[in-house]
Amino acid sequence: MDGNPKYHASSLLRLSEVLRRFPVSKSSWWAGIKDQRYPAPVKIGKRAIAWLEADIDELIRQCHSVSRSS
C-alpha cells in the first residue's frame, strides 16, 4: 500500500468492509458522511480511501448504546 505511513493496513477498512459492519446502502453512507453522522474517510493513495477501523467501531458502539437506551 502506498498510503500514509501513519496508518497501519490492518486498522483501515475499505467501503465494502465498512458496509458489512454497518449495513446501510452506499448512498445512505455517503449522505451520512456529508451530514457528519458518519466518520470521514482517510486518503490512502492517489485514488483510494479507507476508514479507520477505530472510527467505525466507535460508530457501532454509539449506535448500539443509543438503541439500548431507547
C-alpha positions as CSV (number, residue, x, y, z in Angstrom):
1,M,0.0,0.0,0.0
2,D,1.4,3.4,-1.0
3,G,-0.6,5.3,1.6
4,N,0.2,7.4,4.5
5,P,2.7,5.6,6.8
6,K,0.9,6.7,10.0
7,Y,-2.0,4.3,9.2
8,H,-1.5,0.6,9.6
9,A,-3.1,-1.5,6.9
10,S,-5.0,-3.7,9.5
11,S,-6.5,-0.6,11.0
12,L,-8.1,0.5,7.7
13,L,-11.3,-0.6,6.2
14,R,-12.4,-0.2,2.6
15,L,-16.0,0.8,1.9
16,S,-17.2,-2.8,1.3
17,E,-15.8,-3.8,4.7
18,V,-17.4,-0.8,6.4
19,L,-20.8,-1.6,4.9
20,R,-20.5,-5.2,6.0
21,R,-20.1,-4.0,9.6
22,F,-22.6,-1.1,9.4
23,P,-25.2,-2.3,6.9
24,V,-26.6,0.7,5.1
25,S,-26.8,1.5,1.4
26,K,-23.9,3.2,-0.2
27,S,-26.0,6.3,-0.8
28,S,-27.1,6.4,2.8
29,W,-23.5,6.0,3.9
30,W,-22.3,8.9,1.7
31,A,-25.2,11.1,2.9
32,G,-24.3,10.3,6.5
33,I,-20.7,11.4,5.8
34,K,-21.9,14.7,4.2
35,D,-24.2,15.3,7.3
36,Q,-21.3,14.4,9.6
37,R,-23.3,11.5,11.1
38,Y,-20.6,9.0,9.9
39,P,-16.8,9.3,10.0
40,A,-15.0,10.8,7.0
41,P,-12.6,8.6,5.1
42,V,-8.8,9.0,5.0
43,K,-6.9,9.2,1.8
44,I,-4.6,6.2,1.4
45,G,-3.5,6.7,-2.2
46,K,-4.0,8.8,-5.2
47,R,-7.4,7.3,-5.9
48,A,-8.0,5.3,-2.8
49,I,-9.8,6.0,0.5
50,A,-10.5,3.9,3.6
51,W,-11.9,4.4,7.1
52,L,-10.1,3.9,10.4
53,E,-11.3,0.8,12.0
54,A,-11.5,2.5,15.4
55,D,-13.8,5.2,13.9
56,I,-16.2,2.5,12.6
57,D,-16.1,0.5,15.9
58,E,-16.9,3.7,17.8
59,L,-19.8,4.5,15.4
60,I,-21.2,1.0,16.0
61,R,-20.8,1.4,19.8
62,Q,-22.6,4.7,19.8
63,C,-25.5,3.4,17.7
64,H,-25.7,0.3,20.0
65,S,-25.8,2.4,23.2
66,V,-28.5,4.7,21.7
67,S,-30.6,1.8,20.7
68,R,-30.3,0.2,24.1
69,S,-31.2,3.4,25.9
70,S,-34.4,3.9,23.8
